[in-house]
Amino acid sequence: MRKGSKLSIYGENLTTDNKNTTHVFILSDDSYREVKVLEANPFKVTIEIPDDFESGTYYSIKLHNGHGGEYGWTEAPEKIVYQKSNVTDWEDKKISVTDFGAVPNDRIDDSSAIQQAVNSAQDGDTIYFPAGEYLCDSTVKAITYLRFVGEGSDKVKIKIGSNIKKDSSVLDIAACPTEITGITFEDIRKTEFQGNFITIKGDNVVSETYNAFIHDCKFYQSSEKVASYAKAITIQQLTSVIIENNYFESTGLLYANGASKLFINNNEFYGTGRVATCNLNCMLLWKTNMLDASGNKFYGKDLLTDDSGILQTGECTVGRTFAVQQGARNVYIADNTIERTGIPKENAGEQIMLEEITNEYYGGVSSATSDTVTLSDNLSTTPKKNDTITIVSGNGLSQWRYIKSVKGNVVTVSEPWTLVPDSTSKVLIANGFNNFVVYKNKMNGYKNYNEDFSATCGVQIYGNTHNCFITENDFSNMPYGVCVTSHYITENNRKDQNIVYWTQIDNNKISNVSKGIRYILARISTPGTGKVPMVTSLGVVIRNNEFSDITDFKFATKKGLGGAAVLLGTPNLNFNTNGETVTWSGEWQSGALIESNVFKNCEKANVLLYKHQASTVLCNNDISESVSNLYTVASGGTEPIVIK
């Protein structure tokens, strides 16, 4: 960091009364000071770095939200180091591509000239594009760290020619840090292009210098009906990535694998996919640690010319906006606008989707100490550092910890157990989703959302999740608001159990949907026993939400299944893949608080409780006259505790 830089701190309950005030202090070994807070909300606080720190000195950050006295202090797990320069400061020579034979606007391939300019450069140089259009028929590769700068995205355009090979990129970068700015990229191919505009590959396991900054660029895929299956940008194993202030008209924005400190901010995206298979995921994010995706705007492209609010199959739109897969932690998705999204007749509409249904171990405990667990069964794969271990039944139920190390069958955890597990306990180990915030997003689907099948919803969680906060969002005109799904498929198949623990859904507005908030256990398969011997969802808080105009589905295959604001438990449907009926009366979805919500015009039910939910508390909810009872108990569900 350097003077004048902004620094953001992420967490929960960071502000006084969860509003916009807090106190942040920066400490060195012998001094501390309170610093200026630029912006604050309960989950993110942004400060300004003072201008008189010592270069090379490490500083700690502490925060106090005004509550709790001495117990209210929070210290950031990472220190910051003060430097005189940033990765975005480039001081070496500028190399113009025109000096190597690139001729703007002549419609002749310029890729060889651009490659020669790149080859002549040394680490830290700038490859400069004067105003004009450049044609690239071949991939340009960079093995030194450079910045690529155009005179401006309205003045410089790189056109992608027809000879770029399948699965290749226009810019293929294998050295970082890198910066790309002030350039428009346009695909002029008339055949399917399965490559990217930009690919950047690093190795953040070995080096912490694989950083990338892509900003103030524009990306246009072909106007022909040959949309690319690939994203505009691909990044792999990078340490710190900023993608901001860009404009996209494409089938996808980003594929990221193994990124840490990924910032996707203030971009504008119009989906151009003509068929669903081209446009399932706007952003596909794998194995991400620390993501801030905020201030972006995503639109179905037909919104530019059609304001009817109706969307038909095959029209330009956005399928899934954020598809987060293969584990992620410390994620902040906030202040985004997502309009006219979800593809009719397709299973491709979950706007924020956490998709992970496998685990690494499910089984018993033979012994434990304050910070270890000895597993009773052998591990088929060795868990990794920062995977999670959760107690899912028996002594210590609901506790979870990060894994610090594994030796044989002994797992050492990141901090001591509050209640030490024992032989009655069962644990689940997974690389799941931890510490997720979905805050102040606006998602609006399409007015005919309930007339045909679509998987469109605001947030979809598919298990193995801890600490998810869905707060102050606006979901409208889509089949589902929030869907939370856990799975259990036979104790002998240990990769197919997953859980959802400690989710809080509060202060949202959910209107014109067929199902508001849904917690279910799906894909049940328990050969020979009909028993689910673990708690699959626990610690649910549904508070201060407003539900309005919750309608049933109109089409035959789903008619009668909609019209409820909150659904909790396992429906009376047979998900058993072995043809058995699950008959066990256990309480595998437990511990839900449904409090201080407002229900208006819910066609079928305000709160629908299925079987296998337990310890549900209803408190201080406000209902309209359209459904006279606050809740309905269906399919053998357990009566809740009701507090007026």
Summary of the structure (lengths in Angstrom):
residues: 644
radius of gyration: 26.1
end to end distance: 52.2
largest distance: 78.5
contacts: 2320
relative contact order: 0.06
helix: 4%
strand: 48%
